[in-house]
Amino acid sequence: MIKLDPRTKLLLLLAEAVIVLGGLSGSNAEPFKTVFMALPFLLLFSVKKVRTAIIGGLLLGLGLGAAYLPTGGRGTIILLMCSGILTRFVPSIMMGNYVMSSTKVSEFTAAMERMHVTPKITIPMAVMFRFFPTVKEECSAIGEAMRMRDIRFGGSKVMQMAEYRLVPMMTCSVKIGEELSAAALTRGAGFTCEAYKCVQDRLPCCGYSHVHAVCGSAGVDNMEVGDMTELKDVSFSYAAAPEKGCIKHMDLTVPDGQLLLLTGGSGCGKSTVIRLLNGLVPHFFEGELSGDVLIDGRSVPKMELYETAAMQGTVFQNPRAQFFTVDTTGELAFSCENQGLPEAEILSRIDRTVERFRIADLMDRNIFAMSGGEKQKIACASVDTAQPPLILLDEPSANLDYASTMKLREIIKLWKAEGRTIIAAEHRLYYLWDIADRALLIRDGSIAEDWSRADMDAMTSEKLAEYGLRSIHDTDPAAIERSCSRGEVFSVKPHKRFNFPTEIPLHEITAVVGRNGAGKTTFLRHMCRSARRSRRIFMVMQDVDHQLFTDSVLEEVLISLPDEDEGKAREILRSLDLEDYADSHPMSLSGGQKQRVAIACAAASGRDILLFDEPTSGLDYEHMQQTAQLFGELREQGRTILVVTHDSELIEACCTNIMRLE
């Protein structure tokens, strides 16, 4: 393997752009062009990107050969254009691929800092490093979703099929760019340190490696937050959707060291409160803001985001919105690097966090290859390494299994014992209810109830259900007993690697339970591939953005019906409390609403075996009950339902069978 310094890689990329892409001319330039055409492929082979190098080499060979093909007239012009495009762009793209695949984001940003590149260029370039691998993953998932919904190119509606492929890709690309930018800014990207250096070291307790640490006297030590965090008569509405998640004249004071629980229905404004406190509102999410948000007496709207990042750490509901690197070890170091902490301190903090979270097996892993629950563990751990005095949690348990959720509870107790202020927005209450100091019920952007510790002790699950809230009872899904009498079964081909079940009971609602990383999602995908030709299976993915293709909720359901029937489509939307959103764009909805749109598509598909991957993650009590009721109705229609879930309330509400994966 050829090992190059990150600065050397950047200079090679620049030289590639000037010599090959820029079309450097002259007789003396030809040897340089030849060398730089071949160099990217040699470097790709050195990092074992053989498939990429072969594909790029074939395209380059096609471009070089096209210039010599005998033709005439317009054909010559077209061939020369194709030859010029391929011979100039392919080597540059391959060099970019090599740089991105062999360089960590932290190495890249440090190299640019040492080259005295301004942060206005460094941050967007670093976002691009994370952007392209993420978009590649999204495109693959969208393609798979199209195949599962039998949306294929060809026939009389070629342009419509192309639109179904391009719309989610473009929407996801824009969203990814926004999320990555938000992740970078809330975690301190843009802070300027005096000195950077690259180091190679291994942490003794776990044996995983960490490359690049930031050092220098300009670093920010752990800041002390004073007496309280405050919202003073705050109102906010988003410019893009004024009625969605808005806040109305909210006054809130959170004393230092308090664990505050924010709860309420989907879209009530919980996440907006979190964004107000971490500075994403109004610096990133545009809208109309009045009032003031204060941390330690300092106005958050008036501070730079990197200043706010040193005072708080945020765990988002979707871990993808949290990550900025492609490897787990670098992710844990990212915030510390942005604060300019010394090398030894960064390594010590990573070591301590890995031990506290018991995630040694997740270190030095590719984030893209991890399950949703494993990603969420890394997201929480990355906040722990930064050691902020204020911790903001936006539904952190959404993708965690029961055991991981209870580990998160222990970590939150540790944070609380250390005197940190914790504000958690959650639907799942059972793991936080007895350790929180206070709970707020938010309804329509205002505080409807403010419960003290004594009020919370007197509360029952029945009373909370009247408020539309989840249960506070602690139930492990794996401990719930459900079994059905043996009848008809659907046979599944054995998997090459996993010992998956090969028989699925038909006409039942089967909960597929197991720890994070046990292969539950892999099992559903294996079922889809095994029965693709029979067209009996419809799967709702964990990230529903991948399988929403049209420009209205109604049309999304219509293309899922075997025969278009607007009356039937509206009936399905009505059953899921979505009829008011029939003309809305699916991507403009909240996470819970998009989840229900995907469920509506499954119900409309007419397929007799429906697979759901965490369908109630992010759903409040009311919509979880609606989902359970719909599953029951689908079963009565003779459908078979498999649900990958960590939601014990959903299992108890509707599941008739349990399948455990270990």
Buried (B, 14 or more C-beta within 10 A) or exposed (E): EEEBEBBEBBBBBEBBBBBBBEEBEEEEEEEBBEEBBEBBBEBBBBBEBEEBBEEBBEBBEBBBEBBEEEEEEEEEEEBBEBBBEBBBBBBBBBBBBBBBBBBBBBBBBBBBBBEEBEBEEBBEBBBBBBBBBBBEBBBEBBBBBBEBBEBEEEEEEEEBBEBBBEBBBEBBBEBBBEBBBBBBBBBBBBBEBEBBEBEEBEBEEBEBEBBBBBBBEEBBEEBEBEEBBBBBEBBBBBEEBEEBBBBBEBEBEBEBBBBBBBBBBBBBBBBBBBBBBBBBBBBBBEBEBEBBBBBBEBEBBEBEBBBBBBBBBBBBBBBBBBBBBBBBBBBBBBBBBBBBBBBEBBBBBBBBBBEBBEBBEBBBBEBBEBBBBBBBBBBBBBBBBBBBBBBBBBBBBBBBBBBBBBBBBEBBEEBBEEEBBBBBBBBBBBBBBEBBBBBBBBBBBBBEEEBEEEEBEEBEBEEBBEBBBBBBEBBBBBEBEBEBEEEEBBEBEEBEEEEBBEEBBBBBBBBBBBBBBBBBBBBBBBBBBBBEEEEBBBBBBBBBBBBBBBBBBBBBBBBBBEEEBEEBBBBBBEBBEBBEBBEBBBBBBBBBBBBBBBBBBBBBBEBBBBBBBBBBBBBBBBBBBBBBBBBBEBBEEEBBBBBBBBBBBBBBBBBBBBBEBE
